[in-house]
Amino acid sequence: MTVVRPAQAVQLRVDGVAVEVDPRASVLEACDAAGRYVPRLCHYPGLGCGGTGTRTTGGDRSNECGLCVVRVGDGSTALACVTRASSGMEITTDDPDLRNQRLEHLAPILAGHPHVCLSCPEADGCTRDECTYGNPPEARCCEMFGWCELGRLVDFVDSARSLPRRPVAVARAAVVEGRIRLEWGLCVGCGRCVLMCGTAEPAGQALEMTGGGLWAGAVTARTRKDSLRTSGCTFCGLCVLVCPAGALSAPGEEGARWLAGRRERFRPADQVLPPQVLRAFDPASLDAVPRDPGVFELTDLQGQVVTIKGVADLREGLAQALTDPACGGAAFFRLELDPLFTQRESELLARYAREHGHLPPASGFDDDLFADD
């Protein structure tokens, strides 16, 4: 009788942190396991790379975003998303040369995508109705401004704003089918939605990639026929959940509620987002906080979470927390816009409880609230 033994875990180091991963894991997955964020657009957990899925013959690498470049032990660079992790690897995720390479890969993406709001000095207090600087709607960021994955990635890769932030006008015609809003002018060609639509069990293979090289600015996702419905869409919503740029969205509070139900039903893997910049938790910092619904997280000087709270008005909620003695040890805050702030608060508290075995000290809930039955 042949005995099949499980493959041994691969042991490697990421920025000096020892980590063990499945033998089939990519370097990018190893970086995530080590808690080291590496930028990515064409990769999504559980799916792999949308770019890889549309790669042309002949080994053409133009269909990968290139943002996940890392340095391996011999000093060479590799794309973490398509490089298999192997035992003994030494991976470096950040150095000046890697940052420059990521900027080079980000530049053509920004050159074809409206992003002027990302660097606007009045961004946090903007009403989104009329631009103070006269930029037309076609050149402004979309309704997901402030919490889309692309915007957070741009802040992470180009925090110094070294890349030109020029108004880029694109065709912004939008179509709404069911709860899904399609605005293909915002598509960055990452391929995630097509990969999800073609491989996820509840999806209907309604989308395809069109155009040339992925990051040449000419390729986008499209419906196979005239509409989602005629293309066989099942309206599972998974394409919306993986879109990083607002080309596929579910607008409004009803859309957010519908999307939350889709997430609960189909349980796709959580996206890996860039770490948010911590802001000082003081009255002066609150002036730039939007008066929108969302969730804020307070941390102390050591980075330990003090509380996680969902509120209808982020600025007012943070102002109240400043006067709460239970939050007296808080030094920094980060926030997340979400119209379904109560549900999002519960999700984040449950995740914290799973990871730490208790709730944040100033959460105001008993530790057994999110305990497994």
Sequence and secondary structure as in RCSB ss.txt:
>XXXX:A:sequence
MTVVRPAQAVQLRVDGVAVEVDPRASVLEACDAAGRYVPRLCHYPGLGCGGTGTRTTGGDRSNECGLCVVRVGDG
STALACVTRASSGMEITTDDPDLRNQRLEHLAPILAGHPHVCLSCPEADGCTRDECTYGNPPEARCCEMFGWCEL
GRLVDFVDSARSLPRRPVAVARAAVVEGRIRLEWGLCVGCGRCVLMCGTAEPAGQALEMTGGGLWAGAVTARTRK
DSLRTSGCTFCGLCVLVCPAGALSAPGEEGARWLAGRRERFRPADQVLPPQVLRAFDPASLDAVPRDPGVFELTD
LQGQVVTIKGVADLREGLAQALTDPACGGAAFFRLELDPLFTQRESELLARYAREHGHLPPASGFDDDLFADD
>XXXX:A:secstr
         EEEEETTEEEEE TT BHHHHHHHTT     SSEETTTEEHHHHT  TTS  TTS  TTEEE TTS
 EEETTTSB  TT EEB   HHHHHHHHHHHHHHHHTS  GGGG TTTTT  SSS TT   GGGS  TTTTT HH
HHHHHHHTTT  S           EEETTEEE GGG     HHHHHHHHSTT    EEEESSSTTTT  EEEESS
SSTTTTT     HHHHH SSSSEE  HHHHHHHHHHHHHHH            EE SHHHHTTS SS EEEEEE 
TTS EEEEEEES HHHHHHHHHT GGGTT  EEEEEE SSHHHHHHHHHHHHHHHHSS  TTS S GGGG   
